[in-house]
Amino acid sequence: MLAAYLATFAEHFFPLMLWLGLGSRFAALGLAVMTLTIQLFVYPDAWVTHGLWMSSLLVLVLQGPGRLSLDHLIRARQG
């Protein structure tokens, strides 16, 4: 039951974080873990779709959100 609530929260909250560019690497990593879990245990034949999602999410995890994000604005004001 707890896993269902956490997954529902993550499915709604993490994309919002990505859209705002706030905590983008954390949100992308969380969505990547969810995508991998769904791929392995729920829809094992949907590897094309999940592969596209994973590649996009891993780019965000490795490179960050970019200049048009709240993460960048916050970091620029601090340093």
C-alpha positions in Angstrom: 0.0 0.0 0.0 2.8 2.4 0.9 4.6 1.7 -2.4 1.4 2.6 -4.3 1.1 5.9 -2.5 4.8 6.7 -3.0 4.6 5.8 -6.7 1.5 8.0 -7.2 3.2 10.9 -5.5 6.4 10.5 -7.5 4.5 10.2 -10.8 2.8 13.6 -10.2 5.5 15.5 -8.3 8.7 14.6 -10.2 7.4 15.7 -13.6 6.4 19.0 -12.0 9.9 19.4 -10.6 11.3 18.7 -14.1 9.0 21.2 -15.6 10.1 23.9 -13.1 13.7 22.9 -13.3 13.8 22.6 -9.5 15.7 19.6 -8.2 15.9 18.3 -11.7 18.6 15.7 -11.3 16.9 14.2 -8.3 13.5 14.2 -10.1 15.0 12.6 -13.2 16.8 10.0 -11.2 13.5 9.2 -9.4 11.6 8.9 -12.6 14.4 6.7 -14.1 14.1 4.3 -11.2 10.4 4.2 -11.6 10.7 3.6 -15.4 13.2 0.8 -14.8 11.0 -0.8 -12.2 7.9 -0.6 -14.5 10.0 -2.0 -17.4 11.2 -5.0 -15.3 8.1 -5.9 -13.5 5.0 -4.5 -15.2 5.6 -4.1 -19.0 8.7 -6.1 -20.0 7.8 -5.8 -23.7 7.7 -2.0 -23.7 11.5 -1.6 -23.9 11.4 0.8 -26.8 9.2 3.3 -25.1 11.0 2.9 -21.7 14.4 3.1 -23.5 13.5 6.5 -24.9 12.4 7.7 -21.6 15.5 6.4 -19.8 17.8 8.0 -22.3 16.1 11.4 -21.9 16.1 11.1 -18.1 19.8 10.0 -18.0 20.8 13.1 -20.0 19.1 15.2 -17.4 20.8 13.3 -14.5 24.3 13.6 -16.1 24.1 17.1 -17.6 21.6 18.9 -15.4 18.6 21.0 -16.4 20.2 23.9 -18.3 20.1 27.7 -18.1 16.3 28.0 -18.2 15.7 26.3 -14.8 15.2 27.3 -11.2 18.2 25.2 -10.3 20.4 27.4 -12.5 18.9 30.6 -11.2 19.4 29.5 -7.6 23.0 28.5 -8.2 23.7 31.8 -10.0 22.4 33.8 -7.0 24.5 31.8 -4.5 27.8 32.0 -6.3 
